[in-house]
Amino acid sequence: MEKTFIYVPDVNENEYLLSLNRAGKNLFNVQIVNSLKLAKEALMFADYESIDTLASRCLLYSLCKDIEEYKDINYEDCNKLYNALCTARSLIEDNEVQEFERIFSDGEFKEKNTAFLKLYKAYMSYLTQNGIDDTISLIRKAIALNSPLSEKLTVFTEYNLSPLEKRLLKTLFKNIQYTTYHEYLGLEDKYKTDSFLSFYGFNNEIEYTLNYIIQNKIPYGLCNILCIDSKYLPVLQ
């Protein structure tokens, strides 16, 4: 039987499956995936050596010590640099090295851009010289392989996908269903939406949401919290 993939960029897979199960969805042969899992699926029969996110962060931290602008950086700030690096790379669909250099060779903050570009080159040089791939490199390999998967894919429109993610999905799948989380779970037929809360950048938004439910005596079984950032999931368990 054909497998169905549900694409979720960053989420706790088990918790997501539990949510689908509570909504009465048939989970037979259904798999929750992100871009890395899809890339590995496409490269299943290819030879490659990869490093995980933690190792990539540690690698970048070690490389910072050889760059004057970053030599005194702490590990926490280096994590922010790593996230910025991944975000910048994921915005480039093709010709990453050339485009990255073109973008960061100029700009309003030239000194900072130059330092960032120097770090990027050191990072990519290490990966190339040691014949290893990080997550984004694996995604690009899967795109270059251009071997579509026969399985169907469901993508929720609540997530803002990067250009690289969109390129990967279009390369691997011909049958892509775009839907909202609300529509997929069939909540229109079961529940009426009496209120809707949406936050951006509010420090205590999860606490506020839970207090709202309690104070208004709304049955937990009638509540659905769409949590885009997986770091909040332990609060909701």
URVENTA-V58030 format. One record per helix or strand. SS is the DSSP state (a for helix, b for strand). FROM is the first residue (numbers start at 1). TO is the last residue. If there is no record, write none. Layout:
ss=(SS;SS)
from=(FROM;FROM)
to=(TO;TO)
//
This chain:
ss=(b;a;b;a;b;a;a;a;a;a;b;a;b;a;b;a;a;a;a;a)
from=(4;13;30;35;50;53;68;75;96;110;133;135;152;163;176;181;187;205;220;230)
to=(7;22;33;42;50;64;70;90;104;129;133;145;156;172;179;184;190;215;222;236)
//
